[in-house]
Structures are given as C-alpha cells and as structure tokens.
Amino acid sequence: MKKQVVVVGLGKFGSSMSRELYQAGHDVLAIDLSEQKVQDALGEVTYAVRGDATNETLLKELGVQNFDVAVVAIGSDIQASILTTVLLKSLNIPFIIARSSNQLHGSTLERIGAEKVVYPEQETGRRMAHVEFHPSVLDYMDVAPNYGIIKTRPPEHLVKHTLEEGGLTGSRDKYGLAVLAIRRGREFILAPSKDEMILPGDILIVAGTAEQMGKLQLTTKENPMTSPPELVRQNHSQ
C-alpha cells in the first residue's frame, strides 16, 4: 500500500532509504540542513526541502503531521535525533523508524516512542525500505546497484493463477521480474515454468530492480500528496 513518508537526514542511510522508497512508489518528503544534500536528492524523492527538523513550526508547515511514517536518519547528532523523534511523536505520526548510533542512543529512542530502532551497521537502508514498508516482503538481498532479490508473499489477486496469467512471465509479463523459485511448504520449485500455478501459502523468490518490485508490491493507488509550501517537487513517473 502506498504511503506518505518523511525522511529526516540525507546521509548514506537516509539517502538510500528515501531513494528506495520513492522508487517503490511511495511519496517521500526528504528534509536535511545541507543545501547540497537536498539538491542531490532531486529526482530521487517526491519533495526535498532544506530545513531544521527540530523546528516544530517547520514540521507543521510541511504537513508532516499528516504522514504515515517518519524515518529519523540523523547520524552523529544524537541530540537532534532525539529531539526530532520527540517532535514527530508529538505530531502523532503513526510509525516512527529511528536510526541509532549505539545501544544507549537506541534505548533512549525506544523510551521516547520510536516504534522501530535500526542500527545501519546491521541493517542497510535498502533492505529496510523493502521489508519494513511491504508486509508481504519477507526478506531482501542486494545483488547489484538498484537490483536485488526479494522473498515475498504473492498479492492475493495472483493466487490460483499461473505465473503467466498473473503477468509474471511469458507473453503477459507486466512487471519485468525474474521468478527464480517458488517455495511451497518445504519444497522449492526452481525456475518455475510459465504454467506453474501460484497456490495459497506460496512464497515467491524474484529478482529485479526497485521499480519492478514496487509494481508488484503496490496493489492500490492513492492520490499524490498535496504539495506543501516552499518545496521542490519531483513528479512520479508512472
């Protein structure tokens, strides 16, 4: 399901996560103090703005209180990370993911209300973008830049259809993904044929780009986010 996500901090982790979320079809607002990082993000997010996320007035002007998810990706500035998380929590963001630089920092973020605390040394922004924002995705692994392998539950509308009927291969292919295998209970069907039926409980193992995976994972479309003031907007290419 398409979500509105605000990402605060455009370091390596924040940039990676915001880019993957945008490519997967989500509306992404990126905020950073650095004008250069904001400029670098153009074309890789829906909106980019230079600003201080510890400023509650700015967050409200940007309409952050209406977002579904917030990602606090601030790196070394622990004070800013904690204050930003507190402000986002006070704005009633339903789900907050916060980056932690150490265990003490992480424990503090949990106590002030972050639903998910991540340690970039252990989990990459790319994997988090796929797994955390798509309940059907069970795992993700990088293979090459902008190309990976996901283990995912098939969308309900594909169940009891063949791979070709579901648009996953053959003449009806509409996703561009490579179906590597189907896990059916304890059995693995490697390189399944286009006539292989997708059954309830099956797990698909597919390879492709973030854009291709986003087409499979997003089963509904919602209206684009209304443009907040003083933002640089990049339109989605559908």
N, C-alpha and C positions, 0 to 999 in steps of 0.2 A: 504494500500500500504506500502510495506517495506521501511523503512527509515534508513539513517545513522545519528546517534545521538551521540553527545559528552556531557557527564555529568561531570561537574566540581564540585568537593566536594562530599565526600563519608560519610557524616554524616547520620543520620537516614533518612532524607528526600531524599538525593541523592542516598543512597544505595537502598532504597525502590523503587524509580522511575527507576533507572537503571536496577534493577533486574526484575521488571515487564515488562519493555520494551524489555529486552532480551528474557524473556520467551514468550512474544507475537510475537517474530520472527524478531525484528529489530536488526540491527548491532549497538552495543553500545561500545563506547570508554569512559572509566572512567579515570579521572585524579584527583589525590589527592597528597598533600605533605607528607602524612603519609604512610610509607612503610607497616605498619601493615594493614591499611585500604585497600591498594592496594592488599596485599596478601589475605585478607579476601574476596575480590571481585572476585578472580579467580574462574572460573566455573560459575559465575553469570553474566558475561558480555562477550562481544566478545574479547575486549582488555582492559588491565589495565596498567596504567603507573604512576610511581611516578614522579611528576614534579610540577613546579610553573606555573600556568595558566596565571599569569600576565607577563610572559615572551613571547613576541611576536614571537621570533625566535623559541622557542619550539613549539608553536602552529602551525607555518608554517611547521616545520619539521614533525609534526604528520599529516599534511594534513588536518587540521581542516577546512581550507577554502573551502574544497570540501563537507562538511557535509550539511545535510538538516536542521537539528535542533540542537540548543545548549541549554542545561539546566544549568544555573548557580545556583548551590545548596549550595553555600558557606553560612555558618551560621553567626557567630558573627563578622567576619572580614569584616565590611562594606566597608572599603577602597579597599580590594582585590575584593570584589563582584562588586563594581562599575568599577574598572579598567579592570577586566576580561570582563565585559559586553561591555565596550567601545572597547576593542581589538577585541572581537568577531564580533561586529558591523562593525568595520573597515575591517574585513575579509569577509564581505558581506554574513554572514550566513543568509539564508532566514527567519528563525523564531527563536527568542530567548525567552526562558522562564527563568525568574529570580526569585529566592526566596528572599523575603523581610522579615526583622525582625521587621519593624514598618512602619507606614504610611509615615514618612519623607523619609525613605530609599526607599520605594516603589515609591513615587513620583519622586525621583531622577532617579531611574531605568527607569521609563516611559519616562522621559525627554531625557535620553541619547539613547533611541531607543529600549528598550525591548518591544517585541510585547505582552507579557503576563507576568504580575507580580502576583505571588502567595504568600499567607500567610499560611504556614504549619499549623498554629493553626486552620485555617478554612478549608483547603483542604489537604487531605493526598496525598503523592506521589503516592500511589497505584491507587487512583481514577483518578488522573491527567494522569497517564500513559495510562489508558484505554480511557478516554473521549477525551483528547486533541490530541491523535495520531490516533484516528479512527473516522473520521467524521460520520460514521454510528452509533456509540455508543452514546446514549443519556444520560445514567446515569450508575453508577456503585456503588455497595454497598458490603463492606466486610461482610462475614458471618463467616469465619474461616481462619486461616493461609493458604494462597495460594488458597483460594476458595471464590468465590463471585457470585453475581447476576448482570447481565447486562440487560439493556433495549436497544435494538438495532434494527435498520432497517435491514431487511434481505438482503444479497447480491442479486444483480439483477438476477443472474442465478438461484436463488431458487424460484423466483416469478412465480406463476402459476404452481407450482408443489406441491405435497403433502409433508408432513414432512418426510415421509419415502423415497419418490423419491429424496428429497433433501439431504438425508443422515443424517437427524437429529434424527432419531429414527428407531426402528424396525430392520429388517434384514440387511438394508443398512447403518446402523449407522456408520459414519466415523469420527465424532467429539467427541463423548463421553459426550456431553452436555445433561442436563435435560431441556426440554422445559416445563416451568411451566405454561405459559399462552401466548395467542396472544391477543393483543389489536387491535380491528378493529373499528375505529371510537370511539364511546362511549361505545362499547360493549367489554367485556372481556370474552374470551373463556378459561376457566380454565382447566388444564390438558388435552390439546387437543389430539385427537386420532391420530394415525399414518397416517390416511387417510384425515386429515384436510388439505385443500388447503391453501397455502400461497398466499394472494392476494395483489395487488398493494396498498401501503399505510399501510399495516400491520406493527405492532411493535411486535417483539419477546421479551419475558422475559425468559431468560435462566440462568441456574446455572452451574458452572463448575470451573475448575482450569484456571490459566492464560494461560497455554499451550493449553488447549482445546479451550479457547476463541480466542487465537491467530490463530488457524487453521481456525476458522470461519471468522475472521476479515480480514485475509490476503488473498486476492483473486489473487494476482500475485506474481511471484518470480523474484528476480533480482539476479545478480551476487554478491557473498560475497565481502565485502570491501577488497581491496588490502591491504596486511599487511604493515603498516608503520614501519620504523626502530625502533629498540630497544623497541618493545612492547612485552608483554606477551600475547599470543593468546590462546583463548579457542574456539575450533570448535563448530559450532552449531550441535546439534543432531536433525536431521530432522525426 
